[in-house]
Amino acid sequence: MPLQPKASDVPRIRLGLKLYRITSIITGSFLLLLCLMMILRYGFGVDIGAGGAFGALYLEPRELITGGGGVNISTIILIVHGWFYVLYLLADFNLWSPMRWGPLRLLIMFSGGIIPLLSFILERRIHREVVAKLETLDPAEKVAA
């Protein structure tokens, strides 16, 4: 028989679900930006820059980036996605642990931050599943969607 979450963990699960939803959407969005940036960088040999002599937002050859005194947006996208992925991993674990799911589920959740669009798909599916489980644990109180 698979392990079930405890009724006493319902507040922790609710908080974990909110954190998971927020981090999965932010991480997924930055992953899509990262994919665009990689296509531009390795497909066309340009990076995204902002500010400086070339205007608000521009594409510049990789070896010349920030030659006009601007900011390298491509590097910022890399850094922000990396840190949000770390937060996403923590949020995954924070939800996975009180739900008492198996290790394969955790690995699938982790992959949401490295496979484009998967974090959005998993976020919808996991949210539905957790809300349904919480209703069975605490049927008197409806879970906010």
Legacy VTK file of the C-alpha trace (Angstrom):
# vtk DataFile Version 3.0
C-alpha trace
ASCII
DATASET POLYDATA
POINTS 145 float
0.000 0.000 0.000
1.481 3.387 -0.991
2.172 5.924 1.698
-0.430 8.634 2.198
0.067 12.178 3.458
-0.870 12.805 7.059
-3.836 15.024 7.933
-1.568 16.980 10.260
0.609 17.963 7.270
-2.229 19.717 5.396
-1.042 23.282 6.225
2.521 22.376 5.222
1.261 20.814 1.982
-0.804 23.910 1.138
2.179 26.192 1.654
4.414 23.803 -0.299
1.928 23.752 -3.169
1.862 27.565 -3.383
5.647 27.732 -3.365
5.850 24.947 -5.953
3.405 26.695 -8.281
5.246 30.017 -8.117
8.715 28.555 -8.614
7.627 26.228 -11.418
6.100 29.078 -13.422
9.105 31.369 -12.922
11.619 28.582 -13.614
9.709 27.439 -16.702
9.522 30.989 -18.042
13.238 31.553 -17.590
13.940 28.166 -19.168
12.065 29.286 -22.287
14.088 32.518 -22.305
17.221 30.427 -21.867
16.289 28.295 -24.886
15.752 31.423 -26.972
19.070 32.808 -25.774
20.883 29.550 -26.649
19.359 29.538 -30.139
20.529 33.107 -30.656
23.969 32.447 -29.164
24.851 29.142 -30.809
22.639 29.326 -33.889
23.292 32.903 -34.898
26.388 33.842 -32.877
24.748 36.775 -31.079
23.953 37.643 -27.483
21.201 39.874 -26.148
22.329 43.217 -24.789
20.534 46.177 -23.247
21.310 49.827 -22.674
24.459 51.602 -23.701
25.192 53.103 -27.101
23.075 50.603 -29.082
19.683 51.244 -27.492
17.298 49.603 -25.061
17.542 46.034 -26.403
19.832 44.749 -29.129
21.591 41.697 -30.554
25.339 41.871 -30.843
27.989 39.362 -31.936
29.096 37.264 -28.960
32.678 38.491 -29.017
31.587 42.162 -29.043
28.827 42.027 -26.426
28.715 45.065 -24.134
31.162 46.830 -26.439
28.702 49.711 -26.405
28.665 49.904 -22.622
25.418 47.994 -22.117
24.461 44.965 -20.059
24.668 41.371 -21.287
21.069 40.146 -20.870
22.054 36.630 -22.001
24.290 36.206 -18.953
21.576 37.569 -16.667
19.102 35.019 -18.061
21.603 32.221 -17.355
22.195 33.344 -13.772
18.550 34.003 -12.900
17.405 30.665 -14.323
20.140 28.879 -12.370
19.138 30.417 -9.043
15.427 29.942 -9.631
16.114 26.319 -10.547
17.744 25.889 -7.125
14.630 27.400 -5.492
12.485 25.157 -7.696
14.361 22.074 -6.469
13.786 23.125 -2.870
10.090 23.742 -3.574
9.826 20.319 -5.234
11.287 18.638 -2.191
9.153 20.754 0.140
5.984 19.479 -1.570
7.182 15.951 -2.295
8.178 15.153 1.282
4.840 15.682 3.100
2.930 14.159 0.173
5.008 11.007 0.757
5.477 10.262 -2.926
8.110 7.876 -4.268
11.601 8.859 -5.465
10.671 8.604 -9.149
8.097 11.373 -8.685
10.793 13.613 -7.214
13.083 13.004 -10.203
10.234 13.797 -12.594
9.522 17.002 -10.678
13.217 17.936 -10.812
13.246 17.482 -14.589
10.599 20.211 -14.932
13.306 22.851 -14.636
15.519 21.405 -17.372
13.039 20.189 -20.018
11.277 23.091 -21.773
7.516 23.354 -21.090
7.540 20.397 -18.668
7.324 22.619 -15.586
4.034 24.082 -16.860
2.586 20.636 -17.591
3.703 19.213 -14.253
2.480 22.260 -12.352
-1.057 21.774 -13.660
-1.069 18.023 -13.092
0.487 18.108 -9.615
-1.731 20.981 -8.503
-4.860 19.023 -9.482
-3.600 15.879 -7.773
-2.617 17.636 -4.542
-5.907 19.555 -4.333
-7.839 16.309 -4.801
-5.752 14.587 -2.121
-6.199 17.488 0.302
-9.973 17.311 -0.145
-9.910 13.662 0.875
-7.765 14.439 3.922
-9.806 17.442 5.058
-13.217 17.279 3.311
-14.810 19.916 5.569
-12.496 22.639 4.285
-12.310 23.301 0.556
-8.846 23.960 -0.828
-8.417 27.240 -2.697
-7.553 26.589 -6.330
LINES 1 146
145 0 1 2 3 4 5 6 7 8 9 10 11 12 13 14 15 16 17 18 19 20 21 22 23 24 25 26 27 28 29 30 31 32 33 34 35 36 37 38 39 40 41 42 43 44 45 46 47 48 49 50 51 52 53 54 55 56 57 58 59 60 61 62 63 64 65 66 67 68 69 70 71 72 73 74 75 76 77 78 79 80 81 82 83 84 85 86 87 88 89 90 91 92 93 94 95 96 97 98 99 100 101 102 103 104 105 106 107 108 109 110 111 112 113 114 115 116 117 118 119 120 121 122 123 124 125 126 127 128 129 130 131 132 133 134 135 136 137 138 139 140 141 142 143 144
